[in-house]
C-alpha cells in the first residue's frame, strides 16, 4: 500500500469534534462565532500563536452555513500572510486547535482546501476546517472561565491572608528582645512562600497558609507572655466600666486636639471599628467577621467605587491590606452619605485619600472615628 501523500493522522479530539452539532436551522453570525472564539481562547488558556490562527479562521467565516456545519477553507499561505507567523508555526497552530477540540479538519482527496459550487453558483461542499465545535462548546468555555475566575479569587484571598499573617508576625517579633527561633522560622517560611502570581497552583498555597497561621499564633503567644510577665491572666483594664463607644469618643477627642503642625497619630483600623463607622456595607455584602473577610470584601467593593486594580495595589503597598480595606469601606460610606453631591469620582477620591494617609497627613483610624462622631446626635 502506498503511503498517504496528504493525509492527516486521526485523533480522538477530531472525532469528538465531528460529533459536535448545532441546531439545524441556526444561522451563526460572525460576531457570535468571534465571541465563542474569545471565550475559547480564555477558557482553554491558548498560546498566542493558536489565538492568532483561530482569530483568522473565524475572520474567514462568510456567514453561509452548509447544513448545520460552519466550514472555512483558507490556505496556509493566507494564514501566514494574515498572522505574520511562519508556515511551520501555522501548521502547528492548526494541529493544536484540532487537539483542543475547537475545530476539525475536513480534507479533500488531495489535501487541498476549496469550495465546490454547482453550475448555478450555489455552494455544495467545502473542504477545509469545520468550526462547528467552537460554537457548539461555547457554554463549556464560559464554564471554564467562571471556574478560572473563582480559582483566581480564592488564590488572591490566600495571598492576602499570607500578607496579613506576615505583617502581624513581623509586628509581634519586632517588639520582642530576642526570638531567634521564631525569626529563623519566619525567614524559612518567607523562602518557601511563592510570589503572588496567577500561575501559582492553589493547592500549594493551603499548607503554606496553615504554616503562616501557626507561626502567627506562636509569635502572638510569645508577645503576650512577654507583656504579662509570664503570668497567664488577662490584662487589667484601666477603666473597665467604660463602653467601647466612650473609649472611641475619648480617643477621637484626643486626636482632634492635635495642633495643626503635628503629624497624625499612627492608627490601624480593625474590623469592629470599620463595621461601626460604615453601616452601608450591609447593603452590598455580608458583613465581614475577620481581617481576611474585610480584605476580601474591600477587594470586591473597590469596583463599585470605580477604582482600578492599580488603586487597590497602591493602597495595599502603602497602607497594608487591613488599612487599605478600611480606606475602601470609608470612601464607600462617605460616598453613600454624600449622595454624589461632592464626591463625583469615588475611585479618584480613594486614590487621593490613600496618598494622604501614606504621607502622614491623617490616618484611617482617625477618619473612621471622626465619621462615627459625626453620626452621633450633636456630633
C-alpha positions as a Markdown table, in Angstrom:
| # | Residue | x | y | z |
|---|---|---|---|---|
| 1 | Unk | 0.0 | 0.0 | 0.0 |
| 2 | Unk | 1.4 | 3.4 | -1.0 |
| 3 | Unk | 1.7 | 5.9 | 1.9 |
| 4 | Unk | -0.7 | 8.8 | 2.0 |
| 5 | Unk | 0.7 | 12.0 | 0.5 |
| 6 | Unk | -1.7 | 14.4 | 2.2 |
| 7 | Unk | -3.4 | 12.6 | 4.9 |
| 8 | Unk | -3.8 | 13.8 | 8.5 |
| 9 | Unk | -3.4 | 11.4 | 11.4 |
| 10 | Unk | -6.7 | 10.5 | 13.1 |
| 11 | Unk | -7.1 | 11.7 | 16.7 |
| 12 | Unk | -9.8 | 11.3 | 19.4 |
| 13 | Unk | -10.2 | 15.1 | 19.5 |
| 14 | Unk | -11.0 | 15.2 | 15.8 |
| 15 | Unk | -13.7 | 12.5 | 16.2 |
| 16 | Unk | -15.2 | 14.3 | 19.2 |
| 17 | Unk | -15.3 | 17.5 | 17.1 |
| 18 | Unk | -17.1 | 15.7 | 14.3 |
| 19 | Unk | -19.8 | 14.7 | 16.8 |
| 20 | Unk | -20.5 | 18.3 | 17.9 |
| 21 | Unk | -23.6 | 19.8 | 16.3 |
| 22 | Unk | -25.8 | 22.9 | 16.5 |
| 23 | Unk | -29.5 | 23.5 | 15.7 |
| 24 | Unk | -30.4 | 22.6 | 12.2 |
| 25 | Unk | -31.9 | 26.0 | 11.3 |
| 26 | Unk | -29.5 | 28.0 | 13.3 |
| 27 | Unk | -27.7 | 30.8 | 11.4 |
| 28 | Unk | -24.5 | 31.7 | 13.2 |
| 29 | Unk | -23.2 | 35.2 | 12.6 |
| 30 | Unk | -19.5 | 36.2 | 12.5 |
| 31 | Unk | -20.0 | 38.2 | 15.7 |
| 32 | Unk | -21.4 | 35.2 | 17.6 |
| 33 | Unk | -18.6 | 33.0 | 16.3 |
| 34 | Unk | -15.9 | 35.6 | 17.3 |
| 35 | Unk | -17.4 | 35.8 | 20.8 |
| 36 | Unk | -17.2 | 32.0 | 21.1 |
| 37 | Unk | -13.6 | 32.1 | 19.9 |
| 38 | Unk | -12.7 | 34.7 | 22.6 |
| 39 | Unk | -14.2 | 32.5 | 25.3 |
| 40 | Unk | -12.3 | 29.5 | 23.9 |
| 41 | Unk | -9.0 | 31.4 | 23.9 |
| 42 | Unk | -9.5 | 32.4 | 27.6 |
| 43 | Unk | -11.1 | 29.2 | 28.8 |
| 44 | Unk | -8.6 | 26.9 | 27.2 |
| 45 | Unk | -5.6 | 29.1 | 28.0 |
| 46 | Unk | -4.5 | 29.1 | 24.4 |
| 47 | Unk | -0.9 | 30.1 | 23.4 |
| 48 | Unk | -0.6 | 33.3 | 21.4 |
| 49 | Unk | 0.1 | 31.5 | 18.1 |
| 50 | Unk | -3.1 | 29.5 | 18.5 |
| 51 | Unk | -5.1 | 32.6 | 19.2 |
| 52 | Unk | -3.8 | 34.3 | 16.1 |
| 53 | Unk | -4.6 | 31.3 | 13.8 |
| 54 | Unk | -8.1 | 30.9 | 15.4 |
| 55 | Unk | -8.9 | 34.6 | 15.0 |
| 56 | Unk | -8.0 | 34.5 | 11.3 |
| 57 | Unk | -10.1 | 31.3 | 10.8 |
| 58 | Unk | -13.1 | 33.0 | 12.4 |
| 59 | Unk | -12.5 | 36.0 | 10.2 |
| 60 | Unk | -12.9 | 33.8 | 7.1 |
| 61 | Unk | -16.4 | 32.8 | 8.1 |
| 62 | Unk | -18.8 | 34.2 | 5.5 |
| 63 | Unk | -22.0 | 33.5 | 7.5 |
| 64 | Unk | -23.2 | 30.9 | 5.0 |
| 65 | Unk | -23.7 | 27.6 | 6.7 |
| 66 | Unk | -23.6 | 24.3 | 4.9 |
| 67 | Unk | -26.4 | 22.3 | 6.5 |
| 68 | Unk | -25.6 | 22.6 | 10.2 |
| 69 | Unk | -21.8 | 23.0 | 9.8 |
| 70 | Unk | -19.6 | 26.1 | 9.9 |
| 71 | Unk | -16.9 | 25.5 | 7.3 |
| 72 | Unk | -14.0 | 27.7 | 6.2 |
| 73 | Unk | -11.2 | 27.0 | 3.7 |
| 74 | Unk | -8.3 | 29.5 | 4.0 |
| 75 | Unk | -4.9 | 28.3 | 2.6 |
| 76 | Unk | -1.7 | 28.2 | 4.7 |
| 77 | Unk | -0.3 | 31.0 | 2.6 |
| 78 | Unk | -3.3 | 33.2 | 3.5 |
| 79 | Unk | -2.9 | 32.4 | 7.2 |
| 80 | Unk | 0.9 | 33.1 | 7.1 |
| 81 | Unk | 0.2 | 36.5 | 5.5 |
| 82 | Unk | -2.5 | 37.4 | 7.9 |
| 83 | Unk | -0.9 | 36.2 | 11.2 |
| 84 | Unk | 2.7 | 37.1 | 10.5 |
| 85 | Unk | 3.7 | 33.6 | 11.7 |
| 86 | Unk | 5.9 | 31.2 | 9.8 |
| 87 | Unk | 4.4 | 28.4 | 7.8 |
| 88 | Unk | 5.5 | 25.8 | 10.3 |
| 89 | Unk | 4.0 | 27.8 | 13.2 |
| 90 | Unk | 0.7 | 28.0 | 11.3 |
| 91 | Unk | 0.7 | 24.2 | 10.7 |
| 92 | Unk | 1.5 | 23.6 | 14.4 |
| 93 | Unk | -1.3 | 26.1 | 15.3 |
| 94 | Unk | -3.8 | 24.2 | 13.2 |
| 95 | Unk | -2.8 | 20.9 | 14.8 |
| 96 | Unk | -3.0 | 22.5 | 18.3 |
| 97 | Unk | -6.6 | 23.8 | 17.6 |
| 98 | Unk | -7.6 | 20.3 | 16.4 |
| 99 | Unk | -6.2 | 18.7 | 19.5 |
| 100 | Unk | -8.0 | 21.2 | 21.7 |
| 101 | Unk | -11.3 | 20.2 | 20.0 |
| 102 | Unk | -12.3 | 23.7 | 18.8 |
| 103 | Unk | -12.3 | 22.6 | 15.1 |
| 104 | Unk | -12.0 | 19.5 | 13.0 |
| 105 | Unk | -10.3 | 19.1 | 9.6 |
| 106 | Unk | -12.3 | 18.2 | 6.5 |
| 107 | Unk | -9.7 | 17.1 | 4.0 |
| 108 | Unk | -10.2 | 16.6 | 0.3 |
| 109 | Unk | -8.7 | 13.7 | -1.7 |
| 110 | Unk | -5.6 | 15.7 | -2.4 |
| 111 | Unk | -5.4 | 17.5 | 0.9 |
| 112 | Unk | -6.3 | 20.9 | -0.7 |
| 113 | Unk | -8.9 | 23.3 | 0.7 |
| 114 | Unk | -11.5 | 24.7 | -1.6 |
| 115 | Unk | -15.3 | 25.2 | -2.0 |
| 116 | Unk | -17.4 | 23.3 | -4.6 |
| 117 | Unk | -20.3 | 25.0 | -6.3 |
| 118 | Unk | -22.8 | 23.8 | -8.8 |
| 119 | Unk | -23.5 | 25.4 | -12.2 |
| 120 | Unk | -26.0 | 27.7 | -10.7 |
| 121 | Unk | -23.3 | 29.1 | -8.3 |
| 122 | Unk | -24.8 | 27.5 | -5.2 |
| 123 | Unk | -22.4 | 26.1 | -2.6 |
| 124 | Unk | -22.4 | 22.3 | -2.5 |
| 125 | Unk | -19.5 | 21.4 | -0.2 |
| 126 | Unk | -16.4 | 22.9 | 1.4 |
| 127 | Unk | -13.1 | 21.2 | 2.1 |
| 128 | Unk | -11.1 | 22.9 | 4.9 |
| 129 | Unk | -11.9 | 23.3 | 8.6 |
| 130 | Unk | -15.1 | 22.8 | 10.5 |
| 131 | Unk | -15.6 | 25.4 | 13.2 |
| 132 | Unk | -18.8 | 23.9 | 14.4 |
| 133 | Unk | -17.2 | 22.5 | 17.7 |
| 134 | Unk | -16.1 | 26.1 | 18.5 |
| 135 | Unk | -19.6 | 27.3 | 18.5 |
| 136 | Unk | -21.2 | 24.2 | 19.9 |
| 137 | Unk | -18.9 | 24.2 | 23.0 |
| 138 | Unk | -19.4 | 27.9 | 23.9 |
| 139 | Unk | -21.3 | 27.1 | 27.1 |
| 140 | Unk | -18.4 | 24.8 | 28.2 |
| 141 | Unk | -15.9 | 27.6 | 27.6 |
| 142 | Unk | -17.9 | 30.1 | 29.7 |
| 143 | Unk | -18.0 | 27.5 | 32.5 |
| 144 | Unk | -14.2 | 27.1 | 32.3 |
| 145 | Unk | -13.8 | 30.9 | 32.5 |
| 146 | Unk | -16.0 | 31.1 | 35.6 |
| 147 | Unk | -14.0 | 28.3 | 37.2 |
| 148 | Unk | -10.8 | 30.1 | 36.5 |
| 149 | Unk | -12.2 | 33.4 | 37.9 |
| 150 | Unk | -13.3 | 31.6 | 41.1 |
| 151 | Unk | -9.9 | 30.0 | 41.4 |
| 152 | Unk | -8.1 | 33.3 | 40.9 |
| 153 | Unk | -10.4 | 34.9 | 43.6 |
| 154 | Unk | -9.6 | 32.1 | 46.1 |
| 155 | Unk | -5.9 | 32.4 | 45.2 |
| 156 | Unk | -5.9 | 36.1 | 45.8 |
| 157 | Unk | -7.6 | 35.6 | 49.2 |
| 158 | Unk | -4.9 | 33.1 | 50.2 |
| 159 | Unk | -2.2 | 35.6 | 49.2 |
| 160 | Unk | -4.0 | 38.4 | 51.1 |
| 161 | Unk | -4.2 | 36.1 | 54.2 |
| 162 | Unk | -0.5 | 35.4 | 53.9 |
| 163 | Unk | 0.3 | 39.1 | 53.8 |
| 164 | Unk | -1.9 | 39.7 | 56.9 |
| 165 | Unk | -0.2 | 37.0 | 58.9 |
| 166 | Unk | 3.3 | 38.1 | 57.8 |
| 167 | Unk | 2.7 | 41.7 | 58.9 |
| 168 | Unk | 1.2 | 40.6 | 62.2 |
| 169 | Unk | 4.2 | 38.3 | 62.9 |
| 170 | Unk | 6.7 | 41.0 | 62.0 |
| 171 | Unk | 5.0 | 43.4 | 64.3 |
| 172 | Unk | 4.9 | 40.9 | 67.2 |
| 173 | Unk | 8.5 | 39.8 | 66.8 |
| 174 | Unk | 9.7 | 43.4 | 66.3 |
| 175 | Unk | 8.6 | 44.2 | 69.9 |
| 176 | Unk | 10.4 | 41.2 | 71.4 |
| 177 | Unk | 14.1 | 41.5 | 72.5 |
| 178 | Unk | 15.2 | 38.0 | 71.4 |
| 179 | Unk | 13.2 | 35.4 | 69.5 |
| 180 | Unk | 15.9 | 33.9 | 67.3 |
| 181 | Unk | 14.0 | 30.6 | 66.9 |
| 182 | Unk | 10.8 | 32.4 | 65.6 |
| 183 | Unk | 12.8 | 34.7 | 63.4 |
| 184 | Unk | 14.5 | 31.7 | 61.9 |
| 185 | Unk | 11.1 | 30.1 | 61.2 |
| 186 | Unk | 9.9 | 33.4 | 59.7 |
| 187 | Unk | 12.9 | 33.5 | 57.3 |
| 188 | Unk | 12.4 | 29.9 | 56.3 |
| 189 | Unk | 8.7 | 30.5 | 55.7 |
| 190 | Unk | 9.4 | 33.5 | 53.6 |
| 191 | Unk | 11.7 | 31.5 | 51.4 |
| 192 | Unk | 9.0 | 28.8 | 51.0 |
| 193 | Unk | 6.3 | 31.2 | 50.1 |
| 194 | Unk | 5.8 | 31.8 | 46.4 |
| 195 | Unk | 5.5 | 35.2 | 45.0 |
| 196 | Unk | 1.9 | 36.4 | 44.1 |
| 197 | Unk | 1.1 | 35.1 | 40.7 |
| 198 | Unk | -1.8 | 33.7 | 38.7 |
| 199 | Unk | 0.3 | 30.7 | 37.8 |
| 200 | Unk | 0.8 | 29.5 | 41.4 |
| 201 | Unk | -1.3 | 26.4 | 41.9 |
| 202 | Unk | -4.0 | 26.9 | 44.6 |
| 203 | Unk | -3.3 | 23.5 | 46.2 |
| 204 | Unk | 0.3 | 24.5 | 47.0 |
| 205 | Unk | -0.9 | 27.6 | 49.0 |
| 206 | Unk | -3.1 | 25.9 | 51.6 |
| 207 | Unk | -0.3 | 24.2 | 53.6 |
| 208 | Unk | 1.8 | 27.4 | 53.4 |
| 209 | Unk | -1.2 | 29.5 | 54.7 |
| 210 | Unk | -1.5 | 26.9 | 57.6 |
| 211 | Unk | 2.1 | 27.4 | 58.4 |
| 212 | Unk | 1.7 | 31.2 | 58.5 |
| 213 | Unk | -1.3 | 30.8 | 60.8 |
| 214 | Unk | 0.7 | 28.5 | 63.2 |
| 215 | Unk | 3.7 | 30.9 | 63.2 |
| 216 | Unk | 1.4 | 33.9 | 63.9 |
| 217 | Unk | -0.1 | 32.1 | 66.8 |
| 218 | Unk | 3.3 | 31.3 | 68.2 |
| 219 | Unk | 4.5 | 34.9 | 67.7 |
| 220 | Unk | 1.5 | 36.4 | 69.3 |
| 221 | Unk | 1.7 | 33.9 | 72.2 |
| 222 | Unk | 5.3 | 34.9 | 72.8 |
| 223 | Unk | 4.4 | 38.6 | 72.6 |
| 224 | Unk | 1.5 | 38.1 | 75.1 |
| 225 | Unk | 3.7 | 36.1 | 77.5 |
| 226 | Unk | 6.4 | 38.8 | 77.4 |
| 227 | Unk | 3.8 | 41.6 | 78.0 |
| 228 | Unk | 2.2 | 39.8 | 81.0 |
| 229 | Unk | 5.5 | 38.8 | 82.6 |
| 230 | Unk | 4.8 | 35.1 | 82.1 |
| 231 | Unk | 1.5 | 35.2 | 84.1 |
| 232 | Unk | -1.4 | 33.6 | 82.3 |
| 233 | Unk | -4.1 | 36.1 | 83.0 |
| 234 | Unk | -5.8 | 39.0 | 81.2 |
| 235 | Unk | -4.5 | 42.5 | 81.5 |
| 236 | Unk | -6.4 | 44.7 | 83.9 |
| 237 | Unk | -8.3 | 47.3 | 82.0 |
| 238 | Unk | -7.7 | 50.9 | 83.2 |
| 239 | Unk | -11.4 | 51.8 | 83.0 |
| 240 | Unk | -13.5 | 48.6 | 82.8 |
| 241 | Unk | -16.8 | 50.4 | 83.2 |
| 242 | Unk | -16.4 | 52.5 | 80.0 |
| 243 | Unk | -18.1 | 51.3 | 76.9 |
| 244 | Unk | -16.4 | 50.9 | 73.6 |
| 245 | Unk | -18.2 | 54.0 | 72.2 |
| 246 | Unk | -16.9 | 56.1 | 75.2 |
| 247 | Unk | -13.4 | 54.9 | 74.6 |
| 248 | Unk | -13.7 | 55.8 | 70.9 |
| 249 | Unk | -15.0 | 59.2 | 71.8 |
| 250 | Unk | -12.1 | 59.9 | 74.1 |
| 251 | Unk | -9.5 | 58.7 | 71.6 |
| 252 | Unk | -11.1 | 60.7 | 68.8 |
| 253 | Unk | -11.2 | 63.8 | 71.1 |
| 254 | Unk | -7.5 | 63.4 | 72.0 |
| 255 | Unk | -6.6 | 63.1 | 68.3 |
| 256 | Unk | -8.9 | 66.1 | 67.5 |
| 257 | Unk | -7.0 | 68.3 | 69.9 |
| 258 | Unk | -3.7 | 67.9 | 68.0 |
| 259 | Unk | -2.1 | 71.0 | 66.7 |
| 260 | Unk | -2.1 | 71.6 | 63.0 |
| 261 | Unk | 1.7 | 71.3 | 62.9 |
| 262 | Unk | 1.7 | 67.8 | 64.4 |
| 263 | Unk | 1.6 | 64.6 | 62.3 |
| 264 | Unk | -1.5 | 62.4 | 62.9 |
| 265 | Unk | -1.1 | 59.6 | 65.4 |
| 266 | Unk | -0.5 | 56.4 | 63.6 |
| 267 | Unk | -3.5 | 54.1 | 63.8 |
| 268 | Unk | -4.5 | 50.8 | 62.3 |
| 269 | Unk | -8.2 | 50.1 | 61.7 |
| 270 | Unk | -9.9 | 46.9 | 62.9 |
| 271 | Unk | -13.0 | 45.1 | 61.8 |
| 272 | Unk | -15.2 | 46.3 | 64.7 |
| 273 | Unk | -14.3 | 49.9 | 64.0 |
| 274 | Unk | -15.0 | 49.6 | 60.3 |
| 275 | Unk | -18.4 | 48.0 | 60.9 |
| 276 | Unk | -19.4 | 50.7 | 63.3 |
| 277 | Unk | -18.3 | 53.6 | 61.1 |
| 278 | Unk | -19.6 | 52.1 | 57.8 |
| 279 | Unk | -23.1 | 50.7 | 58.2 |
| 280 | Unk | -23.7 | 50.9 | 54.4 |
| 281 | Unk | -21.5 | 47.8 | 54.0 |
| 282 | Unk | -24.6 | 45.7 | 54.8 |
| 283 | Unk | -26.3 | 46.9 | 51.6 |
| 284 | Unk | -23.6 | 45.5 | 49.4 |
| 285 | Unk | -22.1 | 42.3 | 51.0 |
| 286 | Unk | -22.4 | 40.1 | 54.0 |
| 287 | Unk | -20.6 | 41.8 | 56.9 |
| 288 | Unk | -17.0 | 40.6 | 57.4 |
| 289 | Unk | -16.2 | 38.7 | 60.6 |
| 290 | Unk | -12.4 | 38.7 | 60.4 |
| 291 | Unk | -9.5 | 40.6 | 58.9 |
| 292 | Unk | -9.3 | 38.2 | 56.0 |
| 293 | Unk | -13.0 | 38.7 | 55.3 |
| 294 | Unk | -12.5 | 42.5 | 55.5 |
| 295 | Unk | -9.8 | 42.5 | 52.9 |
| 296 | Unk | -11.8 | 40.2 | 50.6 |
| 297 | Unk | -14.8 | 42.5 | 51.0 |
| 298 | Unk | -12.8 | 45.6 | 50.1 |
| 299 | Unk | -11.2 | 43.9 | 47.0 |
| 300 | Unk | -14.8 | 43.1 | 45.8 |
| 301 | Unk | -16.2 | 46.6 | 46.6 |
| 302 | Unk | -13.4 | 48.7 | 45.1 |
| 303 | Unk | -15.0 | 48.0 | 41.7 |
| 304 | Unk | -18.3 | 49.6 | 43.0 |
| 305 | Unk | -16.3 | 52.8 | 43.6 |
| 306 | Unk | -14.9 | 52.8 | 40.1 |
| 307 | Unk | -11.4 | 52.3 | 41.5 |
| 308 | Unk | -9.0 | 50.4 | 39.3 |
| 309 | Unk | -6.8 | 47.4 | 40.3 |
| 310 | Unk | -3.8 | 49.8 | 40.4 |
| 311 | Unk | -5.5 | 51.9 | 43.0 |
| 312 | Unk | -6.0 | 48.9 | 45.2 |
| 313 | Unk | -2.5 | 47.7 | 44.7 |
| 314 | Unk | -1.1 | 51.1 | 45.6 |
| 315 | Unk | -3.3 | 51.2 | 48.7 |
| 316 | Unk | -2.1 | 47.7 | 49.9 |
| 317 | Unk | 1.6 | 48.7 | 49.2 |
| 318 | Unk | 1.4 | 52.0 | 51.1 |
| 319 | Unk | -1.0 | 51.2 | 53.9 |
| 320 | Unk | -1.1 | 47.4 | 54.2 |
| 321 | Unk | -4.1 | 45.2 | 53.4 |
| 322 | Unk | -6.1 | 46.0 | 56.6 |
| 323 | Unk | -5.8 | 49.8 | 56.3 |
| 324 | Unk | -6.3 | 49.6 | 52.5 |
| 325 | Unk | -9.6 | 47.6 | 53.1 |
| 326 | Unk | -10.7 | 50.1 | 55.7 |
| 327 | Unk | -10.0 | 53.0 | 53.3 |
| 328 | Unk | -12.2 | 51.4 | 50.7 |
| 329 | Unk | -15.1 | 51.0 | 53.2 |
| 330 | Unk | -14.6 | 54.6 | 54.4 |
| 331 | Unk | -14.9 | 56.0 | 50.9 |
| 332 | Unk | -17.9 | 53.8 | 50.2 |
| 333 | Unk | -19.6 | 55.2 | 53.4 |
| 334 | Unk | -18.6 | 58.8 | 52.6 |
| 335 | Unk | -20.0 | 58.5 | 49.1 |
| 336 | Unk | -23.2 | 57.0 | 50.4 |
| 337 | Unk | -23.6 | 59.8 | 52.9 |
| 338 | Unk | -22.7 | 62.4 | 50.4 |
| 339 | Unk | -25.2 | 61.1 | 47.8 |
| 340 | Unk | -22.9 | 62.1 | 45.0 |
| 341 | Unk | -23.2 | 65.9 | 45.6 |
| 342 | Unk | -19.5 | 66.4 | 46.3 |
| 343 | Unk | -17.7 | 63.1 | 45.6 |
| 344 | Unk | -18.3 | 62.7 | 41.9 |
| 345 | Unk | -15.4 | 60.3 | 41.4 |
| 346 | Unk | -15.1 | 58.0 | 44.4 |
| 347 | Unk | -12.3 | 56.0 | 42.7 |
| 348 | Unk | -10.2 | 59.1 | 42.4 |
| 349 | Unk | -11.2 | 60.2 | 45.9 |
| 350 | Unk | -9.9 | 56.8 | 47.2 |
| 351 | Unk | -6.6 | 57.3 | 45.5 |
| 352 | Unk | -6.2 | 60.8 | 46.9 |
| 353 | Unk | -7.1 | 59.6 | 50.4 |
| 354 | Unk | -4.6 | 56.7 | 50.2 |
| 355 | Unk | -1.9 | 59.1 | 49.3 |
| 356 | Unk | -2.9 | 61.4 | 52.1 |
| 357 | Unk | -2.7 | 58.6 | 54.6 |
| 358 | Unk | 0.7 | 57.5 | 53.2 |
| 359 | Unk | 2.1 | 61.0 | 53.6 |
| 360 | Unk | 1.1 | 61.0 | 57.2 |
| 361 | Unk | -1.4 | 63.9 | 56.9 |
| 362 | Unk | -4.1 | 61.7 | 58.5 |
| 363 | Unk | -4.7 | 58.0 | 59.2 |
| 364 | Unk | -7.5 | 55.6 | 58.6 |
| 365 | Unk | -8.4 | 55.1 | 62.3 |
| 366 | Unk | -8.8 | 58.8 | 63.0 |
| 367 | Unk | -11.1 | 59.3 | 59.9 |
| 368 | Unk | -13.2 | 56.3 | 60.9 |
| 369 | Unk | -13.6 | 57.6 | 64.5 |
| 370 | Unk | -14.4 | 61.1 | 63.1 |
| 371 | Unk | -17.1 | 59.5 | 60.9 |
| 372 | Unk | -18.6 | 57.8 | 64.0 |
| 373 | Unk | -18.5 | 61.0 | 65.9 |
| 374 | Unk | -20.3 | 62.9 | 63.2 |
| 375 | Unk | -23.1 | 60.4 | 63.0 |
| 376 | Unk | -23.9 | 60.8 | 66.7 |
| 377 | Unk | -26.5 | 63.4 | 67.8 |
| 378 | Unk | -24.8 | 66.7 | 68.2 |
| 379 | Unk | -21.6 | 65.3 | 66.6 |
